[in-house]
Amino acid sequence: MLTACDGGAPLENEGEIFPAPDRPVSEISATQFSTEDQRDSRGEARTVMDLAELEPGMTVADIGAGNGYYTVRLAERVGETGRVLAQDIDRGGLARLARRVERQQLENISIRQGEPADPKLPPNSFDRIFMIHMYHEIEKPYEFLWRMWPSLREGGQVVVVDIDRPTDAHGIDPLLLSCEFERVGYELVAFKDAPELSGYYAQFKAAANRPAPGEIEPCRTDQAARGAGSEVDPEKREKV
């Protein structure tokens, strides 16, 4: 059943102070940067879902769902026994997505409006969370990731697709991405260069502990650029 949610529980640790990122943040772009036929001709969604080992019956979230390119394809992959939550901060965009979902009669999709610093995801709910070409637009990444952390089920993972270029040019250095995730309580488990995705693929899991907001130390852009010889850990890097 399709539902639309724009409320939620009060922010956890609402009075806490989270660090600002030591980098620019991209302006929010249009919800569609190429046609769906073009993206399918490259095998984009299929590649991402295969790498994520997405299976029927899983519960997943599509963060920054936009016009629903991934939402509808995720819904097809997880099937009738699975669930997809499409999240975005754009109320108008979500309304358009809702009409698409209803038109295509996709009963396993729910829709929720998030907030710039909080995805508003229910706790202990998701096997996979997808963040496709949107992470660089998050204004408060440390707070956003911190609040997202509890929504993963045991064994759940976060999938990020982005481009290796400056964050004010709609991309992010993969070393900086990994650093920001790790500072908030995630571990990198896989990284792949992926031309089919117009960028790279990264996958994270929740670490054993999540730091308190006041314990988070922001990543310095210059340090990330020098880290690990400017390469992601070779054991976690693999060509598609």
C-alpha positions as CSV (number, residue, x, y, z in Angstrom):
1,M,0.0,0.0,0.0
2,L,1.2,3.5,-0.8
3,T,1.6,5.8,2.1
4,A,3.0,9.3,2.4
5,C,4.7,10.4,5.6
6,D,6.0,13.9,6.4
7,G,6.1,13.6,10.1
8,G,8.1,11.5,12.5
9,A,9.4,11.2,16.0
10,P,11.3,14.1,17.5
11,L,15.0,14.3,16.5
12,E,17.2,12.1,18.6
13,N,19.7,14.1,20.6
14,E,18.1,17.2,19.1
15,G,20.2,19.6,21.3
16,E,23.5,18.0,20.3
17,I,26.0,19.9,18.1
18,F,27.3,18.1,15.0
19,P,30.4,19.2,13.1
20,A,30.2,21.0,9.8
21,P,31.9,19.4,6.8
22,D,35.4,20.8,5.9
23,R,34.3,21.1,2.3
24,P,31.8,22.8,0.0
25,V,28.3,21.3,-0.5
26,S,26.8,21.0,-4.0
27,E,23.6,22.8,-4.7
28,I,20.6,20.4,-5.1
29,S,20.3,19.6,-8.8
30,A,17.4,18.5,-10.9
31,T,15.9,15.1,-10.1
32,Q,16.8,13.8,-13.6
33,F,20.2,14.1,-15.2
34,S,19.6,11.8,-18.1
35,T,16.7,9.8,-19.5
36,E,15.7,6.6,-18.0
37,D,16.2,4.8,-21.3
38,Q,19.8,6.1,-21.4
39,R,20.5,4.9,-17.9
40,D,18.9,1.5,-18.6
41,S,21.0,1.2,-21.8
42,R,24.1,1.4,-19.6
43,G,22.7,-1.2,-17.3
44,E,22.9,1.3,-14.4
45,A,20.2,0.2,-12.0
46,R,20.8,-3.5,-12.8
47,T,24.5,-3.1,-12.0
48,V,23.8,-1.3,-8.7
49,M,21.3,-3.9,-7.6
50,D,23.5,-6.8,-8.6
51,L,26.5,-5.3,-6.7
52,A,24.3,-4.7,-3.7
53,E,23.1,-8.4,-3.8
54,L,19.5,-7.2,-3.7
55,E,17.1,-10.1,-3.3
56,P,13.3,-10.6,-3.2
57,G,11.8,-9.9,0.2
58,M,14.4,-7.3,1.2
59,T,13.3,-3.9,2.7
60,V,15.2,-1.0,1.2
61,A,15.3,2.8,1.2
62,D,15.9,5.1,-1.7
63,I,17.3,8.3,-0.3
64,G,16.8,11.3,-2.6
65,A,14.4,9.3,-4.7
66,G,13.7,12.2,-7.1
67,N,11.6,11.1,-10.1
68,G,11.7,7.5,-9.0
69,Y,14.2,5.9,-11.4
70,Y,15.6,3.7,-8.8
71,T,12.4,3.4,-6.7
72,V,10.4,1.6,-9.3
73,R,13.3,-0.7,-10.2
74,L,14.0,-1.5,-6.6
75,A,10.4,-2.3,-6.1
76,E,10.4,-4.8,-9.0
77,R,13.6,-6.5,-7.7
78,V,12.4,-7.0,-4.1
79,G,9.0,-8.2,-5.3
80,E,5.7,-8.5,-3.6
81,T,7.3,-9.7,-0.3
82,G,9.8,-6.8,-0.2
83,R,9.3,-3.1,0.6
84,V,10.8,0.1,-0.7
85,L,10.7,3.4,1.1
86,A,11.2,6.4,-1.2
87,Q,12.6,9.4,0.6
88,D,13.3,13.0,-0.5
89,I,13.1,16.5,1.0
90,D,11.3,17.9,-2.1
91,R,7.5,17.7,-1.3
92,G,6.6,18.5,-4.9
93,G,8.9,15.8,-6.2
94,L,7.4,13.3,-3.8
95,A,3.9,14.2,-5.0
96,R,4.9,13.5,-8.6
97,L,6.5,10.2,-7.5
98,A,3.4,9.3,-5.7
99,R,1.4,9.7,-8.9
100,R,3.8,7.6,-10.7
101,V,3.6,4.8,-8.2
102,E,-0.1,4.9,-8.2
103,R,-0.2,4.9,-12.0
104,Q,2.1,1.9,-12.2
105,Q,0.2,0.2,-9.3
106,L,3.3,-0.5,-7.3
107,E,1.9,-1.7,-4.0
108,N,5.2,-2.3,-2.2
109,I,6.4,1.3,-2.2
110,S,5.9,3.8,0.6
111,I,6.9,7.5,0.4
112,R,8.3,9.7,3.2
113,Q,9.5,13.3,3.3
114,G,12.9,13.6,5.0
115,E,14.7,16.6,6.4
116,P,18.0,18.1,5.3
117,A,19.8,16.8,8.4
118,D,17.6,13.7,9.1
119,P,16.4,11.1,6.6
120,K,13.5,10.3,9.1
121,L,13.9,6.5,8.6
122,P,12.4,4.1,11.1
123,P,14.9,2.2,13.3
124,N,16.0,-1.4,12.6
125,S,14.2,-1.5,9.3
126,F,16.4,-1.7,6.2
127,D,18.6,-4.4,4.6
128,R,19.9,-1.8,2.1
129,I,19.9,2.0,1.9
130,F,20.6,3.5,-1.5
131,M,22.2,7.0,-1.9
132,I,22.7,7.4,-5.7
133,H,24.4,10.6,-7.0
134,M,23.1,12.7,-4.1
135,Y,25.5,12.4,-1.1
136,H,27.4,15.5,-2.1
137,E,24.2,17.5,-1.8
138,I,23.7,16.7,1.9
139,E,24.3,20.0,3.8
140,K,25.0,18.3,7.2
141,P,26.5,14.9,6.3
142,Y,27.7,14.0,9.8
143,E,24.3,14.6,11.4
144,F,22.5,12.9,8.5
145,L,24.6,9.8,8.6
146,W,24.4,9.7,12.4
147,R,20.7,9.7,12.4
148,M,20.5,7.2,9.6
149,W,22.7,4.6,11.4
150,P,20.0,3.1,13.6
151,S,17.7,2.4,10.7
152,L,19.9,-0.5,9.4
153,R,19.0,-4.0,10.4
154,E,21.6,-6.5,11.4
155,G,23.7,-7.1,8.3
156,G,22.2,-4.1,6.6
157,Q,24.4,-1.9,4.4
158,V,24.4,1.5,2.7
159,V,25.1,1.8,-1.0
160,V,26.6,5.0,-2.4
161,V,27.1,5.9,-6.0
162,D,29.0,9.1,-6.7
163,I,31.7,10.7,-8.9
164,D,35.3,11.3,-8.0
165,R,35.4,15.1,-8.4
166,P,35.0,18.1,-6.1
167,T,32.0,18.3,-3.9
168,D,30.9,21.7,-5.3
169,A,30.9,20.1,-8.7
170,H,28.4,17.3,-7.8
171,G,30.9,14.6,-6.7
172,I,33.1,13.6,-3.9
173,D,36.6,12.1,-3.5
174,P,36.0,8.4,-2.5
175,L,38.6,8.8,0.3
176,L,36.7,11.8,1.7
177,L,33.4,9.8,1.4
178,S,34.9,6.9,3.3
179,C,36.4,9.2,6.0
180,E,33.0,10.9,6.6
181,F,31.2,7.6,6.9
182,E,33.8,6.1,9.2
183,R,33.8,9.1,11.6
184,V,30.1,8.6,12.2
185,G,30.2,4.8,12.8
186,Y,30.3,3.0,9.5
187,E,32.9,0.7,7.9
188,L,33.7,0.5,4.2
189,V,33.1,-3.1,3.0
190,A,33.4,-2.7,-0.8
191,F,34.5,-0.2,-3.4
192,K,34.4,-0.5,-7.2
193,D,35.2,1.8,-10.1
194,A,32.0,1.6,-12.2
195,P,31.9,3.4,-15.6
196,E,28.4,2.1,-16.1
197,L,27.4,4.2,-13.2
198,S,29.2,7.4,-14.3
199,G,31.4,7.1,-11.2
200,Y,32.1,4.7,-8.5
201,Y,30.3,2.3,-6.2
202,A,30.9,2.2,-2.4
203,Q,29.2,0.0,0.2
204,F,29.2,0.5,4.0
205,K,28.0,-1.4,7.1
206,A,27.3,-0.1,10.5
207,A,30.3,-0.4,12.9
208,A,29.9,-1.9,16.3
209,N,29.4,1.5,17.9
210,R,28.2,4.9,16.9
211,P,30.0,7.9,18.5
212,A,28.2,10.6,20.4
213,P,27.7,13.7,18.3
214,G,30.2,15.7,20.3
215,E,32.9,13.0,19.7
216,I,32.7,13.2,15.9
217,E,35.8,14.8,14.4
218,P,35.3,16.2,10.9
219,C,37.5,15.0,8.1
220,R,39.9,17.6,6.8
221,T,39.8,17.7,3.0
222,D,43.6,17.9,2.7
223,Q,44.1,14.9,5.0
224,A,41.7,12.8,3.0
225,A,43.5,13.7,-0.2
226,R,46.8,12.4,1.3
227,G,45.3,9.3,2.9
228,A,46.2,5.8,2.0
229,G,48.3,6.9,-0.9
230,S,45.2,8.4,-2.6
231,E,43.8,5.0,-3.0
232,V,41.0,3.1,-1.3
233,D,42.2,0.0,0.5
234,P,43.1,-2.5,-2.3
235,E,41.4,-5.3,-0.4
236,K,38.1,-3.4,-0.8
237,R,38.6,-2.1,-4.3
238,E,37.5,-4.2,-7.3
239,K,36.8,-3.3,-10.9
240,V,33.3,-4.0,-12.1
